[in-house]
Amino acid sequence: MARNKFDVDETLESPFDLGHLKRAFGYIGRHKYIMLLALCLSVVASVTGLFVPKITQWVLDDAVPNKDMALLARLAIMFVGILLISIVFTVIRSRMMAHVSQEIIYDIRKDLFAHLQRLPFSYYDSRPAGKILVRVINYVNSVSDILSNGIINSILEIINVLFIIVFMYATEPTLATIVIAGLPVFVTIIVLLKPRQRRAWQNQSNKNSNYNAYLAESIDGVRVSQLFARQDVNCTIMQRLAAACRKAWLRAIYISNSVWLSSELITQVVFTLMYFAGVYWLGGSIVSYGVILAMGQYVSRFWQPITNLANIYNSFVNNLAYLERIFETMDEPVVVDDHPGAQALPDIDGQVDFNDVTFGYEEGQTVLSHMNLHVNAGESIALVGPTGAGKSTVVNLLCRFYNLVGGSITLHGEDGKDYDISEVTLHSLRTQLGIMLQDSFIFSGTILDNIRYGRLDATEEEVRQAAKIVRADEFISEMPQGYQTTVNERGSSLSQGQRQLVSFARTLLSDPRILILDEATSSIDTKTEKLLQDGLQAMLKGRTSFIIAHRLSTIKNCDRILYISDHGILEAGSHDELMAKHGAYWELYTAQAREQGMMTA
């Protein structure tokens, strides 16, 4: 899992290919008509502006020498008209492209977030949240402009170059040939720099991703850092990552600026040669003052779009790495998904069967091997055993957070049929399961919204009843705005025990047929837990339940206790039956009882 470390650079799965561009153009194509209109406005404004050098030529060669005031007035009116057209059309075009740019950002964000919602737990297990966030936020923002304005500007500048060449040759063919002679040199430089640019910006993308990953991790774990006085060490690590990010960025900028520098040098050389030739031929039948000044303006206009194209190219190459990261994320396979032809799971009665189930998180590392288990409807099952033995794995597989390596898990429907969970839709499966995890995640918003997170149509009274059953109503009612009290992200304004009680209420309100409690009372004090027992019994009544608990005293009354070890079920039975065996469960229970000073026979 090396890519899970913040200081390990990610490697692209494949080199950039035209398929990425084709997909990018798919987002652009949704706005092709408004972009085409914007392009037309830009072309009209740009081509109209190309008459300004000709106006200069006519003024110097015709209007001024002949003292033709009427012609001078017409040329002045034409000049003002060109300026107005250019300003108005440019403003309209800018507003249109700003709209398109934001639409493209919206489309990519929507598709990327929707895909992230479907990716399996294994994807998030192997990547820091910061590296995912930087793709959704920074990279999407970076590529949006190049996919909208970049495309339009590229086409516009190419059109500009073609029209300027036409105008230059119409003005003076010999000088025009001198001007465009530097173009092949410039193209050669770009071709030579392209591979180095792409590698440099990929490296900068990696370093930026590492920086953001560590930043997100540090913010999330700031309490632990302060507890262990790790601030100085953390600052040292951050400085190292920031320095690497700075170095990579400067390297990439250095290479990118070489393109701009080449453009500027070639422009100045061409300027010099053109003016030298123009002055040399001045006074003859070839060149006039008006022609030299007009060609000087055309040279500036000719190399300006060339420079703009180089800058657009720079930006495009810079953003290729970001585009690759975005599409790499979108291409991440959704390995846990509805199979073709998957049907909705009908109402189930709670019976569960594990049939020869084999599973491992990584190839060659088996957690469960050929496990068989039959659970009757309404039966309460406790899962105990050493850390890492597979207790949580059992319930994760039931929820189909991971795909089985072998075997099957079936649920019994109220229609009398058995349904393989791999052949039903995930939505219909998980809506009939209630899951209460050890890490009770609280979303930013009101407590009311958090409790009805999985059942949006629940009334406030139904929410309150669920909270009362799990003994959460008392502390919620004492809060400033009661159920309308706003809590921060991850519920930092609540104690850990309060967060778990809110999660209990949320799970109960969803009214599941199968209830899963994974260390659900680990953060609740003993006094509150005793009060909660009545509520728990209410939750468990009539439901099949799987309970993972660290405090074994809380699962003594379960119908069956399964001791998970050695890749499967080592022991199974009621509390009294397992205690009578004097086996693994007896050893675990008696050891814990001694620690708590409550040894029982």
Steps between C-alpha positions, in 0.01 A plus 500: 500500500786738424271750332325548835805692625499875461868511397483240222446630147219345305575339167263551213336178395571567132663769284283780371310411186251668271222311677527749787457789257201328341337473843585862575337607175192312617457762773572780255252362248210553741550875449607498134235744377574775749874443446451522122315829542777630727758397240311683225486817710871472571587446134295800390663722765849372419478515120342843514793615712742393227389803295664736755853461347350556155336819631845609621644433154220690325539796735877527445509417128179663376307725741794699646712550184190601300349702788175310439294596808192311380700177472659568839155547656372176345806314625449645851136389503606157377761482779244588771253249356762225510578581865131487598444168323810354663405616852131403486556158341790422736291582809210285378734216415672520842168471682391207286826313560489569874162326502632208295805464725284471811270252326798279414622518861151400616477208256841357590444545874160334476633197309810470717310522828234253380777253412672550835172418674495162325861399554556216750653528845822350364559815292482724806699251707798548267501881459518798734194725486720799409614340175138442404390851597770670294366328188140600564582862586836626372538293186145556374536875549831494312378316190165678460642815344725317256204285392284807430698817428806300401320328214331819380819702525700234317262502206477879507877548504546256211240695302675823599833370373348396166325833447809697605707307246244591234505868600882506515538348154238741371708786646852391404586139402879521544484638855221248581733214400769631736245514784381139471852360448545466876191284545660159419774570757242574767299184423819290525574643846147415622524143373834450678374643830167314510614173670700686766204730571257215551734312736570816697133578554421139587768521766356829628156336510641219715669735744188716528291189565740387775486843662119506504480143629722581799319827564161324516643224722660754735182702541296186563748374758593830666377385843724193495792709377463744789452216747836349401670840454566426133463858376870554426535166322186566298626846401827346383315248284274774361801718417661210316184434298447870431863535390462204263182659363680833452799337330279299262294809412809713432644225281177476301474879469863520384430259214168665413661845494750371246214490251410861573863609488547329162194681367630837620847447354370391163257795497779751560723341236217510245421862595861598442528323167170640376583860594851466358364377169226763503740788562743361239224504239343825624446765234487255214201352326477218754452656843349823637485641853139388525590144393785477756278619787211277390732197476646585842149481648431178312824348632387579856158358425647195327730401786247590766265213407808277456606593854142451620492157337828419676350612833184299434718206410694549823179512700370197313813296571494618863143384539545167322628353825190627682273369225669162524443490876133586461435235237715249689260544793196471273649182352547341842288185476186473711573144606203488739203586284166372379553207268327506160142392554513551877152508651366697793510300823143449626416530869705253701415321825854519642631150435865505388722225362876510444574217257865389475613865513865581429643852504824697526569872465813434300598214276665220693379626840185311601291639785208256476530154348201281407283643777144370539237663721121476522321779687126473569268796458494711818809330645764711674857405412803630688842496335805488727865411460850647475570823313533445126335158506219609263207608719438824309575316176197277555260795519680690223442206269134479601463867402694423181761766554742250341456218250543142617796297381293183520162372621181701540282683751124464471207675664157344543212702360152523645387334176683182611788530250873534566683789335874515436612848605732519198199473269286778649544878478718661764234761577230243571743297713637779715166668562398185693819501708566729795869553570639658815879539480756563772600829333170687508522752219301818553438733205498877525141620544231465763459203730158448344655469153762259628245265656282485191797476264389158375127577503436851374121470516496437878301752703651689791286299739632171357854631542428593860352156574807326360724723713297423811533126448880518485519752789622787279197727548609616843833657402361629168213680675749671730688652204438869405273431202414139580470292186567810288843545659769521234801273545839536336659268250560156657299616804798659677261695727358170634669250726587164347226334702244758381605439140437130545156560649409721202620222270288249694194717442587534131530124462179428689303754295593321177302197634731226362419129486860412588687707757879513515674649805877515456649605837204736517516561876878526531495876567201502734562500874378208709215698661366619163544154356283350774230755419545420133445128546120542506525702180724240344252228585233707327724533195578128492142384550375318190824566312794283409808655654876466475682654797874555530586611852822547692327480839385138508258569782277683252447196275432231764129495411550450124347184355837389366859610543752428223869501584674605177859380459720291269318621185155404618274405791705333770218467756125560495227482762324694775697669775433217745587232243831662410592563863436132572747399226789685664631584152610817323189699597532396866861619503408833342204560731677404821805710411279803439301436816819493710610833349166654592497342847176314433603136465206276429476129474 
